[in-house]
Amino acid sequence: MNTDSELSFFCLLVKQGSLAATARELNLTPPAVSRRLSALEDRLGVRLLNRTTRRISLTSEGEVYFANAQRILSDIDDMERLVSSSRAAPKGLLRVNAPLGFGRSYIGPSISVFSVNYPDVEVQLHLTDRPVSLPDESIDVSVRFGEMPDSRLIAKKIASNRRLLVCSPVYLRAAGEPAHPHDLTQHQCIVLRQNEAAYGNWRLSRGGRTETVKVHGKLSTNDGEVALNWSLEGQGILMRAEWDVAKYLRSGRLVQVLGDYDTPPADIYAVYPERLNLSAKVACFVEHLRDYLGQHADGPSPVSSNW
C-alpha cells in the first residue's frame, strides 16, 4: 500500500467512525480493515486509534496523523488539478481563519453561501483574535485587518475598512465632544485588550502629524462585541472598525467623533501562503468573499476594485 492510499484509508476510517462502516464503504470485511489498520500502525510504530467493537477514537498520535493526512491529501488534490489545468470545479478541504467578531457576523454567513455554490469544497472555520501563523497552524486562508507583516504571504484586499472613534449621542450630550486627540484623556474611553497591542494607546493622524494618546476609562474588555454594546449604552468612546459600527452610525445610535483624523489602517485582506496562489478553491473563496462583502447591506461603502 503506497503512502497516498494509506492516508486516504486512514482519513476514511476516521470519518466513518467504525471498522464496520469503513468495511462497507470499501467493500471489504471488518477483519480485512482491521489488518490494514494494524499494518499501518506497525509500520509507524505507534497506535493511531483506540477501537472497540462499535466505535473508534483517535489517540494523540492519531490526531496528529489525521490532521496532517487531510492537509497532504488536499495539497495533492490541488497539485493534480493545477497540472491538469482543471481549475473550473474546486473541491477538497479549505481551512479558514478569521477574527471572532467579524468572523461571526460576516465570514461564517459568507461560508454558508459559498458551500451552496461549491458543494465539493469542505470548509473548516477557525475563529480567534490571536494572529495565526499560516504554515504552522494548517490554515489555508486567513482574514486579517490592517497592514500585513509577513511579505512571504499573498494578501488580497477583499474590503475597504477604517477604524472610527464612536460613541452614543447620550454620552456626547453628557460629556461634550472632543475637539483634539489630547481631549480624549478627559473622556471615558472603552479599550479593547487584544493581540498584545499596547493597551490603551490610540494613534491619530492629520496633515502628516501623528499623535499617540494614552486613553483610559472605567471599562475594558478583550471582546469587541461587549465593547460595542457598552458604547451603544452610553459608557464612553470606542475605537472600532467601520464594518462593526456602520449600521449604528446610519441609524443614529452611534455618532463619530474626531472624524477629521485618521487612525491606523484597517482594510480587510484574505491572506494565504504563496504555494496556494493557483489553488482553485482558494481563488474561488477569495473572490466569493470579496463579492459577498461588497454586496452586504451592513457594509460601510462599495469595495475598491484594486486587488
Secondary structure, DSSP 8 states (H G I E B T S, - for coil): --HHHHHHHHHHHHHH-SHHHHHHHHT--HHHHHHHHHHHHHHHTS--EEE-SS-EEE-HHHHHHHHHHHHHHHHHHHHHHHHTT--SS--EEEEEEE-HHHIIIIIHHHHHHHHHH-TTEEEEEEE-SS---TTTTT-SEEEEES----TTEEEEEEE---EEEEE-HHHHHHH---SSGGGGGGS-EEEE--TT--TTEEEEEETTEEEEEE---S-EES-HHHHHHHHHTTS-EEEEEHHHHHHHHHHTSSEESSTTSB-S---EEEEEEGGGTT-HHHHHHHHHHHHHHHT-TT-SS---S--
